[in-house]
């Protein structure tokens, strides 16, 4: 065998070896790429090299979910009605009475068979920027033009942050503009139509399933019209790209299905002079946070009765009960909430669920189950997107703190602040340990 031939064989072996090593390392390398770069890679190629993530969050090791979860009654003395964007002081009169107080649903105002708000124009979103983009187009409707990237630079300074909460959107409006904004949950299609008929575009938080390969994710949509004849809502969908002028339609059924993935949550932006109109439309059913979350819990429980294997319904029940626990300081709400979350996890929640909604962490910590927080947070951090959600590290810090591990708690809070230096909850948590 000639020297030249041996060299050719050696080069070929090296090339094959490097190619094999590269192929084996490709999933890890691709997973480390920033999301804004990965989105430019064709899905067909990503599917070949990217390690598939679990389709669902881990189920609880031990569950205690009863067949039917009790909604504890509200305290006899409720808080003064305040917008749910702000945190009221808890009452001091908890009760252990298991019978729920049923709050009657307000009778809807007669509505026209169709309505559309003129002057709403679409703004194609940048990477994972649906929240700021929808807020930007809503502000523009009210005559305040703010670039979506300027909004994002303040409320999500980490470009790869996958989540902007409804509360962050409302806080931006209240702090940086002359308009007002509030966040509500437990909405309905009838209320959505009432708000549109009154001239208010509504930002709804909803689920999105662009393709089976991409999987479920959270999304915002600005709804500004409806038509009973076609049974459709009309909206601006910033996800659809620069060549879409808006006027996206969803059937009433589709809107309800994906909106409930986020407990029928919506953000309402309005001029201060229209505050009375807003409160009249919403009534104390929504402006009193206790009544709002009780109604949301009752709605979710009805859905669990109708579809006992619906993970979203159980999750919504847990979320609503957790908020009631925060407002009343009643342990029964947290205990029932964790049972609902256990049931949702057992059925199977989308792997991205905790990129956007964090009430399971609150409930598990309240009942002394920090290990569940760490289990869920670890699963969330396995993806590049999950590693860029600062709220995850806040609750990891809380879990370590509950376990008495101060050094790891501090490290988690610092990681949250590295992702978002403006994150006040992490700033406060770290300051209390220093």
C-alpha positions in Angstrom: 0.0 0.0 0.0 1.5 3.3 -1.1 2.1 6.2 1.2 -0.3 8.3 -0.8 -3.1 5.8 -0.5 -2.6 5.5 3.2 -2.9 9.2 3.6 -6.2 9.2 1.5 -7.6 6.5 3.8 -6.5 8.4 6.9 -8.2 11.6 5.7 -11.4 9.6 4.8 -11.4 8.0 8.3 -10.9 11.4 9.9 -13.7 12.9 7.8 -16.1 10.1 8.7 -15.2 10.3 12.4 -15.6 14.1 12.5 -18.9 13.8 10.6 -20.1 11.2 13.1 -19.0 13.2 16.1 -20.7 16.3 14.7 -23.9 14.4 14.1 -23.9 13.1 17.7 -23.2 16.6 19.0 -25.7 18.3 16.8 -28.7 18.0 19.1 -26.9 19.6 22.0 -25.3 22.3 19.8 -28.6 23.1 18.2 -30.4 23.3 21.6 -27.8 25.9 22.7 -28.5 28.2 19.8 -30.5 31.4 20.5 -34.1 31.1 19.5 -33.9 34.0 17.0 -31.2 32.0 15.1 -33.0 28.6 15.4 -36.1 30.1 13.9 -34.2 30.7 10.6 -33.3 27.0 10.3 -35.8 25.0 8.2 -38.0 22.8 10.4 -37.2 19.8 8.3 -33.5 20.1 9.2 -34.2 20.8 12.9 -36.3 17.7 13.1 -33.3 15.7 11.9 -30.8 17.0 14.5 -32.7 18.4 17.4 -33.4 16.1 20.4 -37.2 16.0 20.8 -38.3 17.4 24.2 -40.9 15.6 26.3 -44.4 16.3 25.1 -45.7 17.0 28.6 -44.5 18.3 31.9 -43.6 15.6 34.5 -46.5 14.1 36.4 -46.5 14.4 40.3 -44.8 11.5 42.1 -47.7 11.5 44.7 -51.2 12.9 44.0 -54.1 13.5 46.3 -56.6 14.8 43.8 -60.2 14.1 44.9 -62.9 13.2 42.4 -64.4 16.7 42.9 -62.5 19.6 44.4 -64.4 21.8 46.8 -64.3 25.6 46.2 -64.1 27.0 49.8 -66.5 29.8 50.5 -65.3 33.4 50.5 -64.8 35.3 53.7 -67.9 37.1 54.9 -66.1 40.4 54.7 -64.6 41.0 51.2 -62.1 43.6 50.0 -63.0 46.8 48.4 -63.3 46.5 44.6 -60.0 47.2 43.0 -58.5 46.3 39.6 -56.9 42.9 39.7 -53.6 44.3 38.4 -53.0 45.4 42.0 -52.6 43.1 45.0 -55.2 43.8 47.7 -54.4 43.1 51.4 -55.7 39.8 52.5 -58.8 39.7 54.8 -58.6 38.6 58.4 -61.8 36.5 58.5 -61.2 33.2 56.7 -63.9 30.5 56.9 -63.7 26.8 56.5 -67.3 26.4 55.2 -67.0 24.1 52.1 -70.2 25.4 50.3 -69.3 27.8 47.5 -71.0 31.2 47.3 -72.5 31.3 43.9 -72.1 34.7 42.2 -74.8 35.3 39.6 -73.5 36.2 36.1 -74.6 39.7 35.0 -77.2 39.8 32.3 -75.5 40.9 29.1 -76.6 44.1 27.4 -78.4 43.5 24.1 -75.8 43.6 21.4 -75.9 44.3 17.6 -75.5 41.1 15.5 -72.1 42.4 14.3 -69.6 45.1 15.2 -66.1 46.1 14.0 -63.8 48.8 15.4 -62.3 51.0 12.7 -58.7 52.2 12.9 -57.0 49.1 14.2 -54.0 48.2 12.1 -51.7 45.2 12.3 -48.0 45.2 13.4 -46.0 42.1 12.5 -44.2 40.9 15.6 -40.5 40.4 16.0 -39.1 37.1 17.4 -41.3 36.0 20.4 -42.7 39.6 20.7 -46.4 39.1 20.4 -47.1 40.8 23.7 -45.3 44.1 22.9 -46.5 44.0 19.3 -50.2 43.7 20.3 -49.7 46.4 22.9 -48.1 48.6 20.3 -51.0 48.3 17.8 -53.5 48.9 20.6 -51.7 52.0 21.8 -51.5 53.2 18.2 -55.3 52.8 17.9 -55.6 55.3 20.8 -53.1 57.7 19.1 -50.0 56.8 21.0 -47.4 55.3 18.7 -44.7 53.3 20.5 -42.4 50.9 18.7 -42.8 47.3 19.8 -39.1 47.0 20.4 -39.1 50.0 22.7 -41.8 48.3 24.7 -39.9 45.0 24.7 -36.7 46.8 25.7 -38.4 47.8 29.0 -40.5 44.8 29.9 -38.4 42.1 28.4 -34.8 43.3 28.1 -33.6 39.8 27.3 -34.4 39.4 23.6 -34.8 35.6 24.1 -37.4 36.0 26.9 -40.3 33.8 25.9 -42.9 35.4 28.2 -44.3 38.8 28.8 -47.1 38.5 31.3 -50.5 40.4 31.0 -49.5 42.2 34.2 -46.3 43.5 32.6 -48.3 44.8 29.6 -50.7 46.6 31.8 -47.9 48.0 34.0 -46.2 49.5 30.9 -49.4 51.2 29.9 -50.1 52.6 33.4 -46.5 53.7 34.0 -45.5 54.9 30.6 -48.6 56.3 28.9 -51.6 58.5 29.6 -53.9 55.5 29.1 -55.0 53.0 31.6 -54.9 49.2 31.5 -56.2 46.3 33.6 -55.9 42.5 33.5 -58.9 40.3 34.0 -59.5 36.5 33.9 -62.6 34.3 33.6 -63.9 36.3 30.6 -66.6 35.0 28.2 -67.5 35.4 24.5 -70.5 37.5 25.5 -68.3 39.9 27.4 -65.8 40.0 24.6 -68.5 41.1 22.2 -69.9 43.7 24.7 -66.5 45.3 24.9 -66.0 45.3 21.2 -69.5 46.8 20.6 -68.6 49.5 23.1 -65.5 50.4 21.0 -62.7 48.7 23.1 -60.2 46.4 21.3 -59.3 43.6 23.6 -55.9 41.8 23.9 -56.6 38.2 24.7 -54.0 35.7 25.9 -54.5 32.3 24.3 -53.0 29.1 23.2 -51.5 28.6 19.7 -50.7 25.4 17.8 -48.9 26.5 14.6 -47.9 23.0 13.7 -47.6 19.6 15.4 -43.8 19.8 15.1 -43.6 23.2 16.7 -46.0 22.2 19.4 -48.3 24.3 21.7 -47.3 27.8 22.8 -48.8 30.9 24.3 -49.9 33.9 22.2 -51.6 37.3 22.3 -54.3 38.4 19.9 -56.1 41.7 19.5 -59.8 41.2 18.9 -61.7 44.1 17.4 -64.8 42.7 15.7 -67.4 39.9 15.6 -70.2 38.7 13.4 -73.0 36.5 14.7 -74.0 35.6 11.1 -70.7 33.9 10.5 -70.1 33.0 14.2 -66.6 34.6 14.0 -64.4 37.0 15.8 -62.2 39.4 13.8 -58.7 40.0 15.1 -55.2 41.2 14.3 -52.7 38.3 14.5 -49.1 39.7 14.8 -47.8 36.2 14.3 -48.8 36.0 10.7 -46.0 38.1 9.4 -45.4 41.3 7.4 -47.6 40.3 4.4 -50.7 39.9 6.5 -52.8 43.0 6.8 -54.9 41.7 9.7 -58.6 40.9 9.6 -57.9 37.4 10.8 -61.0 35.4 11.8 -61.6 32.7 14.3 -64.9 30.9 14.9 -66.6 31.5 18.2 -65.8 27.8 19.0 -62.1 28.1 18.2 -61.7 31.3 20.1 -63.3 29.8 23.2 -61.2 26.6 22.9 -57.8 28.4 22.7 -58.7 31.3 25.0 -59.5 29.0 27.8 -55.9 27.7 27.7 -55.1 30.9 29.6 -58.2 30.9 31.9 -60.0 33.4 29.6 -57.5 36.2 30.5 -57.6 39.5 28.7 -55.9 42.9 28.9 -58.1 46.0 28.5 -56.5 49.3 27.5 -58.7 52.5 27.6 -58.5 56.3 28.0 -59.1 57.5 31.6 -62.2 59.4 30.5 -63.8 56.0 29.6 -63.2 54.5 33.0 -66.9 54.7 34.0 -67.9 52.9 30.8 -65.4 50.1 31.5 -66.6 49.6 35.1 -70.2 49.6 34.0 -69.6 46.9 31.4 -67.5 44.8 33.7 -69.5 45.3 36.9 -68.2 44.1 40.3 -68.3 40.6 38.7 -64.8 41.5 37.3 -63.7 44.6 39.2 -63.8 42.9 42.6 -60.9 40.4 42.3 -62.4 38.0 44.9 -65.6 37.7 42.9 -63.7 37.5 39.6 -61.5 34.6 40.8 -64.4 32.8 42.4 -66.3 33.0 39.1 -63.3 31.8 37.2 -62.9 28.9 39.6 -66.6 28.0 39.3 -66.3 28.1 35.5 -63.3 25.8 35.5 -65.0 23.4 37.8 -68.0 23.2 35.5 -65.5 22.4 32.7 -63.9 19.6 34.8 -67.3 18.1 35.4 -68.1 18.1 31.7 -64.6 16.9 30.6 -62.8 15.3 33.6 -59.7 14.5 31.4 -59.2 18.1 30.3 -55.8 19.2 31.7 -56.5 22.9 30.9 -59.7 22.9 32.9 -58.0 21.5 35.9 -55.1 23.9 35.5 -57.5 26.8 35.3 -59.2 25.6 38.5 -55.9 25.4 40.3 -54.9 28.9 39.0 -58.1 30.5 40.2 -58.0 28.8 43.6 -54.4 29.9 44.1 -55.4 33.5 43.4 -58.2 33.1 46.0 -55.6 31.8 48.4 -53.4 34.8 47.9 -56.3 37.2 48.4 -57.8 35.5 51.5 -54.8 33.7 53.1 -57.0 30.6 53.5 -55.0 27.4 53.3 -58.0 25.4 51.9 -57.7 27.3 48.6 -54.0 26.3 48.2 -54.7 22.7 49.2 -57.5 22.4 46.6 -55.3 24.2 44.1 -52.5 21.7 44.4 -55.0 18.8 44.0 -56.2 20.5 40.8 -52.6 21.0 39.5 -51.8 17.4 40.4 -54.7 16.2 38.3 -53.7 18.5 35.4 -50.1 17.2 35.4 -51.3 13.6 35.6 -53.5 14.1 32.5 -50.6 15.9 30.8 -49.8 19.6 30.4 -47.9 21.1 27.4 -44.2 21.3 28.0 -44.3 25.1 27.5 -47.1 25.7 30.0 -44.9 27.1 32.7 -43.2 29.5 30.4 -46.3 31.7 30.9 -48.3 30.7 34.0 -46.7 30.3 37.4 -49.5 29.7 39.9 -48.5 26.0 40.4 -45.2 27.2 41.9 -47.1 29.5 44.3 -49.5 26.7 45.4 -46.9 24.0 45.9 -44.8 26.4 47.9 -47.8 27.4 50.0 -48.5 23.7 51.0 -44.9 22.8 51.6 -44.0 21.0 48.4 -40.9 22.8 47.2 -39.6 19.5 45.5 -42.5 19.8 43.0 -41.4 23.3 42.2 -37.8 22.1 41.5 -39.1 19.2 39.4 -41.2 21.4 37.2 -38.6 24.1 36.9 -35.9 21.6 35.9 -38.2 20.3 33.2 -38.8 23.8 32.0 -35.1 24.6 31.9 -34.3 21.7 29.6 -35.2 23.8 26.6 -33.5 27.0 25.3 -36.8 28.9 25.6 -37.4 27.7 29.2 -34.0 28.8 30.3 -34.9 32.3 29.3 -38.0 32.7 31.5 -36.8 34.7 34.6 -39.9 33.8 36.6 -38.8 30.2 36.7 -35.6 31.1 38.6 -37.5 33.3 41.0 -39.6 30.3 42.1 -36.5 28.0 42.1 -35.0 30.5 44.5 -38.1 30.4 46.7 -38.0 26.6 46.7 -34.4 26.5 47.8 -35.1 29.1 50.4 -38.0 26.9 51.7 -35.6 24.0 51.9 -33.1 26.2 53.9 -30.5 26.4 51.1 -29.6 30.1 51.2 -26.7 30.0 48.8 -28.6 28.2 46.0 -31.6 30.6 46.6 -29.3 33.6 46.1 -27.8 32.0 42.9 -31.3 31.5 41.5 -32.4 35.0 42.2 -29.2 36.3 40.5 -30.0 34.2 37.5 -33.4 35.7 37.3 -31.9 39.2 37.4 -29.3 38.3 34.8 -32.2 37.5 32.5 -34.2 40.6 33.5 -32.4 43.3 35.6 -35.8 45.1 35.9 -37.5 42.1 37.7 -38.6 43.7 40.9 -39.7 40.4 42.6 -36.2 38.9 42.2 -34.6 42.2 43.3 -36.6 42.2 46.5 -36.0 38.5 47.2 -32.3 38.9 46.9 -32.2 42.1 48.9 -34.0 40.3 51.8 -31.2 37.7 51.9 -28.3 40.2 51.8 
